[in-house]
Every structure is written in structure tokens, then in C-alpha cells.
Amino acid sequence: MKHILENKSSQLFIILGGFFIANALIAEFIGVKIFQMETTFGFSLFTYSLLGEEVSLQYTAGVLLWPVVFVMTDVINEYYGKKGVRFLSYLAVGLICYAFFMVYLAIGLAPAEWWIGSKSNVGISNLQDAFSGIFGQGLLIIIGSVVAFLIGQIVDVIVFQKIRKYTGEGKIWLRATGSTLVSQFIDSFVVLSIAFYFGPMLFPSYGSPWTFALLLAVGLNNYLYKFLMAILLTPVIYVAHHLIDRFLGHEKAKEMKTLATQ
């Protein structure tokens, strides 16, 4: 009997799973930064009215990686089915919660006095405050992002398999892009609803809740970006399938795809 690491399907699952979880974790931590899309690429600031609210191309840095996470979800779904995606999704959520717990413990550690001002020469007068500000994301944002991720993953799996049931092995672009568009739509609004609308209503200490119009405007603005990225990343799905099929061998790949639908 071969060792589990000599099995190509096991090797592939570890590689895909590792990349999937790493992207999810990184996206959570870099998501604290809000960047301006157009000025990043050297263009003039662009604002527009959406549902009566003025919005611009401002996004959390996490949007750089979340589309990749959902593409990975579709690739894993293709070869390992619902169970594979669910296992990695639950594991990712558990590790994200563990990571934030350890970060909050680190924030609570008493800083060395010399360390606090050690970056004053570059304009950071209090390194402890900077550390807390960057890594100490609000509890509602953490809860919102984790819940949104989990719901988005479950929806992605269901829509992917539903489309596959009717299209068979063909039309990879339809089930991959279609499932991502649906799940990203839900993801865009769940995190904002928890962090900035329903959360502050239930816990006023977190600040005033957004208006419903602002919630819809920002959610749609975020989704438009994710929609575009889902379309642009569609060719990546085909490249991934080609590489994986070559790695596994076409017979093994076909067998795994068949098992994944059951």
C-alpha cells in the first residue's frame, strides 16, 4: 500500500487546501486596510451616486484574495465534491477564529517600554497603538466576515453542484462563474449587515448603524468589483483544470470528478 503522501489525489488535496486556507487567513488580516482603486493605478479620484449615496472605488484589501478563495472553492468542488469543500471551509473558519484569538492575546501582552517608541523615527510614535489598530479588528467585523465566508462557501457549493447536475462535464465556466457570482453577492451583504447595520442596532456601543440605503450602496459597489473579478478569473479555472488533469492523469481525474458528484 502506498503512503498517503505518495497518492497524487492526496497530494493535490493538501496543496489546494493549504492554498485555500492561507488565502482565507491572509484576506482576513489584510482586510483592515481600505484602499482607493483608481488612485492606486494612477487615475483621478472617481465618485458616483448609487441609490442616492455617494460612493467611490474604495475597497478592503481583502478583496484582492477573496475572489481567489472562491475560485479555489470551485476547483476543489470539481474534484472533491461537497465534502471536500465543507471540510476545508470549517477548518478555515476554525483557524481564522484561532488566529484572531491568538492576536488578541498578543495585543494584551504588556509591551516593552523601549519597543513602544522604537519606530518614532518613521513617524510611528506608539508602536503598541499601531499594532492594536492594525491587528485588533472590531469583534463585529470579525463575526461578520467569518459568517459571510461560511455562508458564501455553502451557497457556492450548492449552486455549483446544481448547475453541474444539469450541464454535466461541459460548461465549466457556467458552474464556476455562476456559483461564484451568487455566493459573492450574498457574501458582500452579510458581512456589512452584521458589522455595520444589525450589529450596531443590537450593541450601540459599537457606534451608530448605517442607513439601509448606505448598506445597499456599499454592498452593491463591492459586489460590482467581485462580479468583474469573477468574470476575469474564469480563464484561470480552465488553466487549473488543465494542470490538475495532467498532474493526476486523465483517467484518475475523470474518476475523481465522477465521485465528486455523488
C-alpha positions as CSV (number, residue, x, y, z in Angstrom):
1,M,0.0,0.0,0.0
2,K,1.3,3.5,-0.9
3,H,1.9,6.0,1.7
4,I,-0.8,8.7,1.7
5,L,1.6,11.3,0.5
6,E,2.6,9.2,-2.5
7,N,-1.1,9.3,-3.6
8,K,-1.5,12.1,-6.1
9,S,-5.1,12.8,-5.1
10,S,-4.0,13.3,-1.5
11,Q,-1.0,15.5,-2.6
12,L,-3.4,17.6,-4.6
13,F,-5.9,18.0,-1.8
14,I,-3.1,19.1,0.6
15,I,-1.8,21.7,-2.0
16,L,-5.3,23.1,-2.8
17,G,-6.4,23.0,0.8
18,G,-3.2,24.7,2.0
19,F,-3.5,27.5,-0.6
20,F,-7.2,27.8,0.1
21,I,-6.7,28.3,3.9
22,A,-3.7,30.5,3.5
23,N,-5.6,32.9,1.2
24,A,-8.6,33.0,3.6
25,L,-6.4,33.8,6.6
26,I,-4.4,36.4,4.8
27,A,-7.5,38.1,3.4
28,E,-8.9,38.4,6.9
29,F,-5.8,40.2,8.3
30,I,-5.1,42.5,5.4
31,G,-8.8,43.3,5.2
32,V,-8.3,46.0,7.8
33,K,-6.8,48.3,5.2
34,I,-9.1,50.3,2.9
35,F,-7.6,51.3,-0.4
36,Q,-8.6,53.6,-3.3
37,M,-8.7,51.6,-6.5
38,E,-8.3,54.3,-9.1
39,T,-5.5,56.3,-7.4
40,T,-3.6,53.0,-6.8
41,F,-3.3,52.8,-10.6
42,G,-2.6,56.5,-11.0
43,F,-6.0,57.6,-12.1
44,S,-8.0,60.6,-10.8
45,L,-10.5,60.0,-7.9
46,F,-13.8,58.7,-9.2
47,T,-17.1,59.0,-7.3
48,Y,-20.6,58.2,-8.4
49,S,-24.1,58.2,-7.0
50,L,-25.7,54.8,-6.1
51,L,-29.1,54.7,-4.5
52,G,-28.8,58.3,-3.5
53,E,-25.4,57.7,-1.8
54,E,-22.0,58.9,-2.9
55,V,-19.6,56.0,-3.3
56,S,-16.2,55.7,-4.8
57,L,-13.9,52.8,-5.7
58,Q,-12.8,52.1,-2.1
59,Y,-12.4,48.5,-1.1
60,T,-10.9,46.5,1.7
61,A,-7.6,45.0,0.8
62,G,-9.1,41.6,1.4
63,V,-10.9,41.8,-1.9
64,L,-7.6,41.0,-3.6
65,L,-7.8,37.5,-2.3
66,W,-11.4,36.6,-1.7
67,P,-12.1,36.1,-5.4
68,V,-9.2,33.7,-5.4
69,V,-10.7,31.8,-2.5
70,F,-14.0,31.3,-4.3
71,V,-12.1,30.2,-7.4
72,M,-10.3,27.6,-5.3
73,T,-13.6,26.6,-3.9
74,D,-14.9,25.7,-7.3
75,V,-11.7,23.8,-8.3
76,I,-11.9,21.8,-5.0
77,N,-15.6,21.2,-5.6
78,E,-14.9,19.9,-9.0
79,Y,-12.5,17.1,-7.8
80,Y,-13.5,16.5,-4.2
81,G,-17.2,17.4,-4.1
82,K,-19.2,18.9,-1.3
83,K,-17.5,17.0,1.5
84,G,-14.1,18.3,0.4
85,V,-15.2,22.0,0.3
86,R,-17.1,21.7,3.6
87,F,-14.2,20.1,5.4
88,L,-11.8,22.9,4.3
89,S,-14.4,25.7,4.9
90,Y,-15.0,24.5,8.5
91,L,-11.2,24.1,9.0
92,A,-10.6,27.6,7.6
93,V,-13.2,29.2,9.9
94,G,-11.7,27.3,12.9
95,L,-8.2,28.5,12.1
96,I,-9.4,32.1,11.5
97,C,-11.0,32.2,14.9
98,Y,-7.9,30.6,16.5
99,A,-5.7,33.2,14.7
100,F,-7.8,36.2,16.0
101,F,-7.8,34.7,19.5
102,M,-4.0,34.5,19.5
103,V,-3.8,38.0,18.1
104,Y,-5.9,39.4,20.9
105,L,-3.7,37.6,23.4
106,A,-0.7,39.2,21.8
107,I,-2.3,42.6,21.9
108,G,-2.9,42.2,25.6
109,L,0.7,41.5,26.4
110,A,2.5,44.4,28.2
111,P,4.8,46.0,25.6
112,A,8.5,46.6,26.4
113,E,9.0,50.3,27.1
114,W,11.8,50.7,24.5
115,W,9.7,48.9,21.8
116,I,6.8,51.4,22.1
117,G,8.7,54.3,20.6
118,S,11.2,52.3,18.5
119,K,9.7,53.4,15.2
120,S,9.3,57.1,16.1
121,N,12.0,57.9,13.5
122,V,9.5,56.8,10.8
123,G,6.5,58.7,12.3
124,I,5.0,55.9,14.5
125,S,5.0,57.4,18.0
126,N,3.4,54.4,19.7
127,L,4.0,51.0,18.2
128,Q,1.6,49.3,20.7
129,D,-1.3,51.5,19.4
130,A,-0.3,50.8,15.8
131,F,-0.2,47.1,16.5
132,S,-3.6,47.1,18.2
133,G,-5.1,49.3,15.5
134,I,-4.0,47.1,12.6
135,F,-4.5,43.6,14.1
136,G,-7.3,44.4,16.6
137,Q,-10.2,44.4,14.2
138,G,-13.6,45.0,15.8
139,L,-15.5,42.0,17.0
140,L,-18.5,42.7,14.8
141,I,-16.2,42.8,11.7
142,I,-14.6,39.5,12.6
143,I,-18.0,37.8,13.2
144,G,-19.4,39.3,10.1
145,S,-16.6,38.2,7.9
146,V,-16.5,34.7,9.3
147,V,-20.2,34.2,9.0
148,A,-20.2,35.7,5.5
149,F,-17.4,33.4,4.5
150,L,-19.1,30.3,5.8
151,I,-22.5,31.1,4.2
152,G,-20.8,32.1,0.9
153,Q,-18.9,28.8,0.8
154,I,-22.1,26.7,1.5
155,V,-24.0,28.6,-1.2
156,D,-21.2,28.3,-3.7
157,V,-21.1,24.5,-3.2
158,I,-24.8,24.1,-3.6
159,V,-25.1,26.3,-6.7
160,F,-22.0,24.7,-8.3
161,Q,-23.4,21.2,-7.9
162,K,-26.9,22.2,-9.1
163,I,-25.5,23.7,-12.3
164,R,-23.2,20.7,-12.8
165,K,-26.2,18.4,-12.4
166,Y,-27.9,20.0,-15.5
167,T,-24.8,20.7,-17.6
168,G,-22.7,17.6,-17.0
169,E,-19.0,17.7,-17.6
170,G,-19.3,20.6,-20.0
171,K,-19.7,24.3,-19.4
172,I,-17.1,24.6,-16.7
173,W,-17.3,28.4,-17.0
174,L,-21.0,28.4,-16.2
175,R,-20.9,26.4,-13.0
176,A,-17.7,28.0,-11.7
177,T,-18.5,31.6,-12.6
178,G,-22.3,31.3,-11.8
179,S,-21.7,29.8,-8.4
180,T,-19.1,32.5,-7.6
181,L,-21.4,35.3,-8.6
182,V,-24.3,34.1,-6.4
183,S,-22.1,33.3,-3.4
184,Q,-20.2,36.6,-3.7
185,F,-23.5,38.6,-3.8
186,I,-24.5,37.0,-0.5
187,D,-21.0,37.4,1.0
188,S,-21.0,41.2,0.1
189,F,-24.1,41.9,2.1
190,V,-23.8,39.5,5.0
191,V,-20.5,41.0,6.3
192,L,-21.7,44.6,6.0
193,S,-25.1,43.8,7.6
194,I,-23.6,42.2,10.7
195,A,-20.7,44.7,11.1
196,F,-22.4,48.0,10.3
197,Y,-26.2,47.5,10.3
198,F,-27.7,44.9,12.6
199,G,-24.7,44.6,14.9
200,P,-24.7,48.3,16.0
201,M,-28.5,48.1,16.4
202,L,-28.1,45.3,19.0
203,F,-24.9,46.7,20.5
204,P,-25.0,50.5,20.5
205,S,-21.5,50.7,22.0
206,Y,-20.1,49.8,18.6
207,G,-21.5,53.1,17.1
208,S,-24.4,54.2,15.0
209,P,-25.8,51.7,12.4
210,W,-25.6,52.6,8.8
211,T,-28.7,53.6,7.0
212,F,-30.2,50.9,4.8
213,A,-29.5,53.0,1.7
214,L,-25.9,53.2,2.6
215,L,-25.7,49.5,3.3
216,L,-27.2,48.7,-0.2
217,A,-25.0,51.2,-1.9
218,V,-21.7,50.0,-0.4
219,G,-22.8,46.3,-0.8
220,L,-23.6,46.8,-4.5
221,N,-20.3,48.8,-5.0
222,N,-18.4,45.9,-3.5
223,Y,-20.3,43.3,-5.5
224,L,-19.7,45.1,-8.8
225,Y,-15.9,44.7,-8.2
226,K,-16.4,41.0,-7.3
227,F,-18.6,40.4,-10.3
228,L,-15.9,41.8,-12.6
229,M,-13.2,39.8,-10.9
230,A,-15.3,36.6,-11.2
231,I,-15.6,37.1,-15.0
232,L,-11.9,38.0,-15.4
233,L,-10.8,34.9,-13.4
234,T,-12.8,32.5,-15.4
235,P,-9.9,31.5,-17.7
236,V,-7.9,30.7,-14.5
237,I,-10.4,27.9,-13.9
238,Y,-9.6,26.3,-17.3
239,V,-5.9,26.6,-16.7
240,A,-6.3,25.0,-13.2
241,H,-8.3,22.1,-14.7
242,H,-5.7,21.5,-17.4
243,L,-2.8,21.5,-15.0
244,I,-4.7,19.2,-12.5
245,D,-5.8,16.8,-15.2
246,R,-2.2,16.5,-16.3
247,F,-0.9,16.0,-12.8
248,L,-3.5,13.3,-11.9
249,G,-3.7,11.7,-15.3
250,H,-6.9,12.0,-17.3
251,E,-8.4,8.7,-16.2
252,K,-7.8,9.5,-12.5
253,A,-9.1,13.0,-12.9
254,K,-12.3,11.7,-14.6
255,E,-12.8,9.2,-11.8
256,M,-12.5,11.9,-9.1
257,K,-14.9,14.2,-10.9
258,T,-17.5,11.4,-11.1
259,L,-17.1,10.6,-7.4
260,A,-17.3,14.3,-6.6
261,T,-20.9,14.5,-7.9
262,Q,-22.1,11.7,-5.7
